[in-house]
Amino acid sequence: MSEQLIPSESIEGMQVITHNFKAEYGRQNGSIISLVTKKGGNDWHGTFYEYWRNEALAARNTFDLTKPPLKFNFFGGQAGGPIKKDKVFIFGNWEGFNRIQSTATTIQTLRPEQRALAVASVRPLVARYPEPNLPGTNLFRANLPQGGFMQTFLVRADVNVTETQRLFARSTYLTSDNVNKGGAALSESNVGTGSQGHSLHHIWTPKANVVNEARFNYTRFRILDTFKESVLLGDPAINGQLGFLTVNGLTSLGYQSFLGRVTAQNNFQYTDDLTIVKGRHTLKMGAALRRLQLNNGVINAQFNGSLRFNNVNDFLAGRPAAYTRNVGQPYIGLRASEINTYFQDDWQVHSRLTLNLGVRYEYNTVPREVNGLIAEKYRFNNDPNNLAPRFGFAWKADRSGKSVVRGGYGVYYNVLELVFVGLTRFNPPLITSLANAAPRFPNLLDGAAAGIPSGLVLPNTNLRNPYSQHLTLNYERELFNPQTTLSVGYIGTIGLRLPQTLRPNGGDGLAQNLRPDPTVGVVNLLDTSARSNYHGLQTSLTWQRNGVMVRGNYTYSKALDTVSDIPSGNQNLDRGILALDERNTRLNYGPGDFDVRHLANVAFSYELPWMKRNRLLGGWSVQGIMTMNSGRPYTLYSGTDNLVGNNNNRLLDLSGTLLRNGGEQRRAIDFAPSVTRALLTPRVGTLGTIGRNTERGDTLLQTNVSLFKTFAITERWKLQFRAESYNMTNTVNYDLPDGVLSSANFGNALTAGDSRQHQLALRLSF
C-alpha cells in the first residue's frame, strides 16, 4: 500500500524537476517534487468518489495455484468554498483506503528425503519449514494475506489579509495499519504508521516587483511494528537462542530483519525566499533552517540471535557458518541541524538568451545523541565545505523561437542519513555484539572469543557530505504546430563521496585468529568513498490535434556505481552492499542495482468522436500509457564466503558454462551440458571471477488504459464513470531470478509482478 501524506485528490498541480535545478532547490541531489494543493474559492465545490477492485475483475498471477481474494476500496470526499467572500476560504479532503488481498509467494523449503537427513540439533528448525506442494520440487507456493487500512486528511485555510499580503495554513494527517505475512515460517506482523504535517505560509508583495514568501513547516512521522507470535525459532534447549535463520538455497526463517521498529521523527523547518525583478534580472535569495529529531530503535532478529549456513547440506548436518547476537538497549535520540542559503539570478542577457547564475551553501551539523548514549569518540568531524555553484542557460536558436537549446552544470549536496550515522549505537556500552565463526549447538556462543567486542560501527572521522555533479544539454523544437514538440538531450550525474560500509577486520564467518586485528571482531566502518556515474540520452515527442494527444519518450542510459544501498544494522548485512575484496573495491564497480538501459513510455488521450451530442452514448474519452523497460541487473553469487568471511563470494566466470535464456525469464539461466555447480564454485581461499550485476532480469511491459465519461445530472451536479485496466494485456513480468549458485532454484524466477486488474470508479462533483 502506498502511503502518501497529501491526499491524492487534493493535489491541484505537481512539478517534477529531475535534473540541474536552480540554487533555490537543494539538500538532495535527486529529483525535486513540488505539490500544490487545492484551495477554496468564492463558490462552493466538492467531489465524492470511490474506486473499486475485486478478484472477479482480476486475472490469476502466473504463480498462483488458485486466484486469491482481492478487496480494494479507495474512497473519499472533498469540499472547498468561502467563509467570507473574497477574504477567507477553506478546503478539506478525506480519503480512506481499505485493502484485503493475497500475494503469490514461493518458499524454497525442504523435500521429504532431505528432512529425514536432519540431525537432532536442527530438527526443530526443519519443522518450521512447510512441506513442498509442487511435486518434484522443493517449492511451497501459497497466497499469503496482505492488507490493511489507511486514511488521510487535509484541511487548508486561505486568508487575503490585505491587497499585498496573503496567508494560508495547511494540516495533513495519515494513519495506516498493515498486516503482512511472509518468510518460510509464514510469520505475521503488523506495521502501524502515523504522519502529520503542518504548514504556515505568508506571502507579501510590498511592491509590484518584490515578493517575499515565508514558511514554517512541522512534520512528524512514527512507526511501530508488532508481531503476532514469538520471535524465537525452534527450541532454545536444542538449537540455541535464535530469531533469524539464513540457509543459502532456502527461504529465510524469521521476521524480516528491518522489522521491530519503534520510530518517531520530528522535523521543524523555517524558510524565507525573497524575489526582486529589476530590469533584465530576476533575483532570488533565501535561507532555510531545519531541526531534525529522530527517536529510533529496532528490536529484531539481531537481538534474538541470527544463524547462517552456507548450504542445505551443512544445515541438515548441523554445521553452521556463523552466529551473531546483539545484547543491549538500541533506542536513541539523534538531533541535528541544517542551515541552507542561496542566491540566484535569472538574467535575460538578450531577447534570445537567458542565463541562470546561482550559488548555494549548506551547513549540516554532526548528529548528537540527546542523552549522551553515543560516546564522542564515535562522532566524526564536521564538513563545512558544501558550496554548490549552479549555472544554466536557455537560448532561442532561431528568431521564430521554435528551437530552444538548454543546458547547465551544478553541484548538489546530500545530507548523510540519520539512520546511517546512527548505526554507531551498536557499540558498547549501549549494545554488545556477540559473534562466533564456529558455533556449536545448543550453546551457539560456546567457543567464541570471550570479551572480544564484535559488530562495532566506527565512522571514518573524515566523513563528507555526499554530492553529485549534474550536466545537461537539451534541444527542443516545435514541429508542425505549437502543440507538437520534439526534445532530445543528454543528462549526466557524477556521484562522489557516497556512503558505504566497509569491513576491514573481516566478516562474521572469519575465525578470530585470522582477523587483521584479533583483539576485536567484525568492524563496520562507515565511509564516504563510494562513487557513481550516470549518462543518459533522453528523447520525447508530443503531438496534439483534434482531441488526440500522444506523448512518447525514450531514454537510453547507463548507471554505474560501487554500491547502491546503505545498511540498516550492524549484522546480517545484505551481501549486495559488501565489497567482494576490500583491498580492491573496483571489483564492485559495475551497473547499479537501478540501472535500466532502455526505458520507453507512450501515453495517449483520445476524445471519442462518435455520437458526441447523445447524452448517454456520446462524450466518452480514453486514456492510456504503455511502459517498456529493459531488465534490471543482478549478481550471481556462489553461496560461499569470500576471503574474509562475508557471504558474498561470486561464482567463477567460465566461458560456455551458463546458458542465458534471453526472454524466457522464468528460467533465466541453465547449465550447459556436463557443467556442475562444483565447477563454478570457487575453491576455499579464492574469489569468484564474475563481475557485479552482470546479468539482466526480465523486461517490463505494461499497458494501463482508462475509459471514462462525465454525465451532467443537473447544471451543477455531475457524475463521472471510469473503467480502468492495469496490465491490460496480462503480460507476465517476472521478478529477478534466484542468483545464488548453491540454491536448488538457481536461475529460476520465483515471483512475478501483478497480473491484470480492472477497476471501476464513480465520481460525483458539484
N, C-alpha and C positions, 0 to 999 in steps of 0.2 A: 504494500500500500504506500502510495506516495504521500509524504507529509509536507504540506506547504502552509506556512503561517498565514499568508494572504489568501483569502478565499478566491478561487479561480474566477468566479463570476463577477467579482468586484474590481477586476483589473480593466481599466479604461484603455491603457496603451502600454506597450513594452518596447524598450530599446535594448538591443544586444550589440555590444561593441567587442569584437573578438580579438582585435589586434591594433597595436600602435595608437592607443588612445592618448588623449591630451594630458597635460600635467595636473589638471583638476582631479583626475582619477588616479588612485594608487592603492597601496597596501597589499596588492597582489599582482602577479604577472599573468594571470589567466584572463578570461573574458569578464566583462563588466555587464551586469544585467540591471537595468533601471525599470522599475514598475511605477506606473501612475495609476492610482486608484480612482474609482468613480466618486462623484460628489453630488450633493443635492443642488437643485436649481429652483427657479421660481414656479415650476409646475411639479406636481407630484407624479412620479413614475415608479414603476416596480415590475418585478418579474418573479414568477414561481415556476419551479422546474423539477423534473425528475428524469433520471437516466436509469435504465433497467436492463440487466442481463440475466440469463438463466441458462442452465445446461441444455434445455430444449433447443436453444438457439446457438449452440456451440458444437464444434467438431471434437472428436476424440484425439488427444495427443498421441503421437506415434508410439510413445512408451506407456500409454495407459492400457491396463488389462481390461478395464471397463470404463465407461465415461463417468468421470467424477461429478459430484454435485457442484453447482455454481449458483450462488445467490449474490447479486451485485445490485445495490441500490444507492444511487447518488442523488440527493435531493436537497432543496433549499429554497430560499427566497430572499429578495432584496427590495428595498424601497428607499426613495430619497425625495426630498422636497423642502419647501421653505418653512422656517419657524417664524421669521419676519421677512417679508418680501424685500428683495434687493439687499438684505442685510445679513441675515443669519440662515444657514442651511444645514441640513442634516442628512446623512446617508447611513444605512445599515445593511449588513448581509450576514446570513447564517447558512451554513452548509453542513449536512450530515452525510457520512459515507459508511455504509454497512456492507461488509463483505464476508461471505461464507463460501469457501472453495477448498479444493484439494489440489495438491501439486504432485505430479508424477515424479516419484523418487525411485532411484535404483540403488540398492545397497549391495556392495560386494561382501559376501558372507562366506561361510564355510560349508563345504559339501559334507554329506554324512560320513564318507570314508575318512575325511580329514578330522572330523570331530572325534572319531574313535582313536586317533593317534595322540590326542591331547594328554599331557601328563597332568597329575593331580593338581599341581600348583596353579594351572591356568584354566581348569575346568569351570570354576565359577564365572570366569570371563567369557569362555566359549559359550556358556549357557545364555549369555546376554545377546548373542547374535541370533537373528531369526533363521529358520530353515529356508533354503532356496525354494522358490516357487516357479522357476523356469527350468524345466527338465534339462539335464545335461550340462548345467552351468552352475556357477557359484553365486548367482544373482537372485535377489529378492526384490520384487517390484510391488509398489503399493502407492495408493493415492493418500498422501498424508495431509491432514487438515491444517489449513492456514486461514486465518481470518481475524476479524476484529471490527471495531467501530471507531470512527474518527469524526470529530466535529470541529468546525472553525467558525469564528465570529469576528466581525469587523464593524466598528462604528466610527464615523468621521463627522466632524462639525467644522464648518467654514464660517468665518465672520469677516465681513468687509468693514474694518474698523473705521477707516476714513477713505478718501479717494486715493490716498497714496500708501495705505497700509492694509495688508490682508493677513489674517491669522487663521491657521487651521490646526486641529488636533485629531489624532487618529489612535485608536487602540485596537489590537488584534489579540485573539486568544485561540489556542489549539489544544485539544486533548485527544489522546489516542491510546487504545489498548489493543494489542495484537497478540494472538495465540499462535505459536509456531511449534511444529513437531518435526524432528529430524534426527539424523545420526543413526548409526546401526542399532542403538538401543531404543530407538523411537522415543526419545526423551521430549517432554513437553515443557515449554517455557512461556512466560508472559512478559511482554515488553510494554511498559507503560511510559508514555512521554507526555510532556506538557510544555507549552511555549506561550509566551506573551510578549507583546511589543507595544511600546507607547511612544508617540512622536508629537512634538510641538514645533510648528513651523511659523516663522514670522517673515513676511516679505514686505520690504519697504522700498518705495520708489520716490525718493526725495526730489529727483529731477527726471526729466524725460530720458536722459542718457545715463542715469545711475540707478542700479538695482542692488539691494543688499538682502541676502537671504540667510537667516539664522535658524538653526535646527538643533533641537535636543532630542536624543533617542535613548530609550532604555529597553533592552530585551533580556528576557530570562528564559533559559532552557533547562529542563530537568528530565531525567530518565531513570527508571527503576526496573530492574529485571528480577523476576521471581521464578522459582522452579516448582514444578508440581510434585516432584519426588526427590529422594535423597540424591545428592551429587556424588556420593561414593559408589564405586563399582565393585561388584563381586563380594567377596568375603575377606575383610582385612586380616582375619586369622590365617587365611590360606594364601591369598595373593597380595597381601600388604595393603597399606592405605593408598587408594587410587581414585582419582577423579576423571582422568582422561587417558585413553589408550590409543596409541598410534601403531598400526602394523602396515608396512608397505605391502599393498596388494589387497587390503581390506578397508572398508569404510571405518572411520574412527568411531570409538565408543565414547560416550560422554557428551556433555553440553558443549556447544560451540565456544571456543576459547575466549571470544570477546564478551560473552555474556557474564552476568553477575555485576553489572554496572550500577553504581549509585552516584549520580552526577547532578550537580546544579551549577549552572554558569550564568553570571550576570555581566552584561556589557553596558557601560554608560558612555555616551558619545555626545560631544558638542562640536558643531561645525559652523563656520561663518564664511560666506562667499560674497565678494563684492565685485560687481561688473560695472565698468565705465566705458562708454563708447565715446571716442574722441577722434574726430576726423576719420582717417582710414584705419584706425586702430580700435580693436575691441579688447580692452584689458580686463583680465580677470585674476583675482588673487584671493587666497583664503587660507584657513587653518582648521585643523581637526584635532581635538583632544579626546582620547579614548582611554577608559579604565576597564580592565578585564579582571574578573574574579571567577576562578574555577575551583569548585569544591568537588573532588572526584576520588573514587576508589573502585576497585574491581576485586570481588571475591569470586574466583572462578577455579578452573581445573588446576591452575598453577599453585593454588593454596590447598589443594586436596591430593596432590601428587600426580605426576604425569610420567607414563611409562612408554618407552619406544622399543619396537622390534624392527629389525631390518627386513624381515621377510616372514611369510606364513610358516615356513618350516621351523624357523627359530622360535616363533610364537608357540607352536604346538609342542616344541621340545622344552619350553620354559627357559629360553636363553635370551634375556633382554639385552638391548644395546645400551640403554641409558635410562636413568631415573632422576627426576628433579622435583623439588617441592619448595614452595615459599612458606615461610612462617613469619607472622607478624601482622602489623596494622597498616594497610595500604592507603588509608584515607588522608588526603592532604588538601590544603587550601593554597592555591597559587594566585599571586597578584602581579599584574604587570600594567605598565602604562605606555601609551604611544602618543607621540606628538608629530603631526604632519603639517607641512606648509608648502605653498606653491605660488608661482606667478606665471602667467602666460599671456601671450599677445597674439591675437588673430589680426594680421597686418595685410591689408589689401594693397600690395605694392603697385599693382596695375590692375586695370579692369579685367585682365585675363589671368592674373597671378595673385594668389593669396598664400601667405606663409603663416604657419603656426609655430611660434617660438615659446618654449617654456622650460621651467626647471622645477623640480620637486625635491624636498628634503624630508626624510623620515627618520625619526629617532625612536627606538624601541628599547625600553629598559629590560634588563635581565630579570626574569621572573623570580620572585621570592616566595618562600613558604610562610604563610601568615603567622603560624605558631612556632616557627623555628624548628620544624621537624626534619628539614633537609639541611645538612651541615654546609657551611660556607665553602668548604673545600670541594663540594660538588657543584659549585656555580662556575660559570665561565665569564670571561671578560666581555665588556660592552663593545659594541660595534657602532661607532658614531659616524661612519664614513658613507652614509647612504644618500649620496647626492645623485639625483636622476635627471639628466638633461633630456629634453624632448624636442624633436623637430619634425615638421610636416609641411607639405605644400600641395596645392591644387592649382593646376594650370590648364586653362582652356586652350586646347591645341589648335583650334581654328576660330575664326572670327564669329562664326554662327553659334558657337558654344555647344555644338553637338558632340564634340570629342573632348574628354577631360582626362588628364593624367594626374594621378595622386600618388604620393609616396611619403616616406618618412623613416625616421630612426628614433629609438628611445631606449632608455634603461628603466627597468621596472623591478622593484624590490618586493620580496615576500617576507612576511613575519615568520619566525620559527614557531611552529605549532606548540601550544602549551602542553598538549598531550605528549609531544616528542621530548621536550626538555624536562617534563615532569616524570620521565622514566627514572630519573635519579632517585626517586622514592625507594627503589628496590635495592637499598643499601642498608647495612647495619647502622644504627641500632633499630631503625624503623622496621626493616624487614631483613630476615636472614634467609638466604637462598642456599638450599642443600642440593648436592648433586653427587651421583655415583655412576661412574662409567662402567662398572661391573656389578650390577645389582643381583642379589640373590633373594629368593622367596623364603619366608614371608617378610623378613626384615629387609626392605629394599635399600635401606641406608647402611646396612652392615658392610663393612669394608671400605666405606667412604673415608676420605682423609678427615679425621676429627679436627674441628676448629678451623678448617680452611674455608674462608668465605668464597662463595661462587655466585654466579649470576649478577655480579657487580655491574653497575651502569655508571660509567665515567664520561663526562663531557670533555672533548678537546677544549682546552682553556681558550683557544682562539677560534671558537665557533663564529661564523659570519652569517649575516642575513643572506639568504639565497637571492639571486637576482637573475634576470634574463635581459638579453638584448633583442629588440624587435626590429625587423627590417621589412619594409613593404614597398611595392611598386605596382600600381594598378592602372589599367587603361579602360575607360568607359566610353561607349559610342552609342548615340541614338541612331537607329537604323531607318526604318520606314516612316515612323511617326513617333511622337513623344512617349507613347506607351510601349514602344519596342526598343529595348536596350540590350547591349552586349557588354559584358565585363570580362576582362582577362587580367590576371595579376599573379604576382609572386609574393609569398609571405615566408619569412624565416624567423625562427626563435632559437636563440642560443642560450641554454640554461647553464649557470655557473654557481658554484658553492651550494650545491643541492644537498639536502640532508640524507645521511645513510648511517647504518650501523655496521661497525667492523668488530671482529672477534680476534684480537691479536694474541690471545692466550689459548686459542683453541675452542672447540665446541663441546657439547655435553657428552660426546662419545669418546673423548680423548682421555687416556689414562693420565692420572695426576703427575706421575713421574716423567711424563713426556712433554709436559707443558713448558713453554719458554720461561715462565715464572712459576715454579712449583709451589710457591707459598700462597697462591690464590687459584681459584678455579676459573670458570668462564667469566670473561670480562667483555661487556658490551660497550664499545667505545662510540659515543655519539660524535659524528663528524659531519663536516660540510664540504667534502671534497668530490662529491659526485658531479656529473655533468650530463648534459643532454643537448641535442640539436634537432630541429625540425625544419624541413624545407618543403614547401608545397606550391603547386600550380593550381590556381582556382579560376574557374570559368563559370559564368552564369548568363542565361538568356531569358529575358522576359518579353512575352508577346501578349497583347491585349487588343481585342476588337470584337464589336457586335455581341457583347455579353459573354465572350470567351476570354479566359485568362490562362496562360500557360507559363510556368516558370520552371526552368531546369538549371541545375548546377552540377558541376563535376569537379572533383578535387583529386589530383594525383600528388601524393605526398610520401615522405619518408621521415620517421621519427626514430632516433637512436638515443640510447642512454645506457648508463651503467646500473641503474636501479630505478624501479618505477613506483615504489611504495616505501612507507616507513613502518617500523614495528609499533605494536601497541602494548608490549610487555617485555620482560627480560628473559623469558624462557619460551620454548616451543615456537621459535620464530619461523615464519614461513620460509621454506627453502629458497623461494624466488628472490628474497631480498638479501640473501647472504652471498658473499663472493665465493666463487669456486676456489680461488687461490689468492689470498690477501697480499701475497708478495707480488702478484701481477694482476691487478684489478682490471686490466684491459681485456682479460678473458671474459669479463662480464659485459663488455661493451657490445651492444647489438641492438636489434629492433626493440623498441619499448613495448610494454605489455599492451598499450593502447594504439600501436602502430597499425593503421588501416590504410593500405596503399591506394586503393581505389574506392571512392565514395561518390555516389550519384543519387540525386533526388529529382523527381519530376512531380510538380504539384500543378493542379488544374482546377478551374471552376467554370461551370457552364450553365447559363440560364436556358432551360429547355424551351425552344421557340413555339412548340405547338400549343394550340388552344389557350393562348395567353388570356383571353377575355372570359374563359369559362371559370366560374368561381371555384369549382371543385377540381376539375381536371387540369387547369392551367396554372402557371406560376411556379412550377417545380424547378429546383436547381440541384445540381450535383457538384460535389467537390471530392477531391481525392489527392492522394500522394503515394508515390511509389518510391521505395528506398532500396538501393542496391549497394552493398558493401562487399569488399573482398574480406577474406578471413583474417581473424586476429591471430597473432603469433603465440606459440608456446614452446617450452623447452622439453627435451627428452632427458629424463633422469634415470640413473641406473638402479636407484633404490639402495645404494650403499653409501658409506661415509666417504668424505674427501680426506685429504691428508691430515686434517686437524680435528676430525670428529664431528663435523657438520654433515647432516644427512642430505647433502645436495650435490653429490657426485653425479656426473653425467655419463652417458654411455659412450662407447668407442665409435668413432666415425669411420666405418669401414665401407669402402665403395661396394655397391651392389648387394648389400646385406638387407636393406629395408626397401619395401615396395610402397611408394606413396600412391594412394588410390584416387588422387585428384578430387573430382566432385563427389565421389561416394564417401561421404564423411561419417557415415555411421560406423563403417570400418575403414578408418583413415589410413592405417599403416598395417602392412603384413610383413611377415618374414619371408625372405627369398628361400627357395628350396635348400634344404640341408643346413640352414642357419639356425643356431640355437641361442637362447638367452645368454648362456655362459660365454659364447663367443663375443658378445657385445658388452659384457660386464668387465670393467677394469679390474685388474688384479689388485689385491690389497697393497696399499702404499703407492698406487698410481692414480692419475687423474684421467677421466674421460676426455675425449678429444673433440666431441661435437660442440658446436657453439651454442650460445644462449639465444633462445627464441628463433631457432632455425626453421621450425615447422609452421604451417598455416592451417587454421581451423576452417570450418565450413563457411562458405559465403552466405551473406544475408540477403534475402529477397522478401520484401513485404509490401503489400498493397492495401491501403486503407481507403475506403470510399464512403461518402455520406450523401444521402438523398433527403431533401427537406423542402417543406412548403409552409408558408405562413397564411393562415386563414383569418380574414377580418370578421370577427364576431359582431362588433359594433364599430363605430368610428373611433372609439377609444380603446376597446379591448381587442387583442389579437392572440391567436393560438398558433404556435408553430409545432409541426410534427417533424421528427427526424428519425431516419433509419440509417444506422451506421454499421459498417462491417470492417473488422480488424483482421488483417491477414486473410483477405477475401479469397485468395486462391488456395488457401490452406497449404502453403508451402512449408515443408519441414526444414527448419533452421536448427541444425544440430549445435549443441554447445561443444566446448573444447573437449577432445577425447582424453582418455587416461594416458598420460605421458610417462608413467613410471614403469620401467622395464620389468621389475620384479612382480608386477601385478599380472594376474591371470587375464585381465581385460585390457592389457596394453594395446593401444592403438584404437580402442573402441570408444565411441561416444555413448554415454550412458543417460544423457538427458537432452532435451530439446526445448526450444522456445515455444511460446503459446501457439496453439492451433487456432483455427478460425473461430472468431466470436462475433456474434451480431448483438447490436444494442439498439434499443428503442428509447425515444425521448419525447416528452411533451414540455412546452414552454408557454406559459400564459403570461402576457405582459399587458400593461396599461400605461 
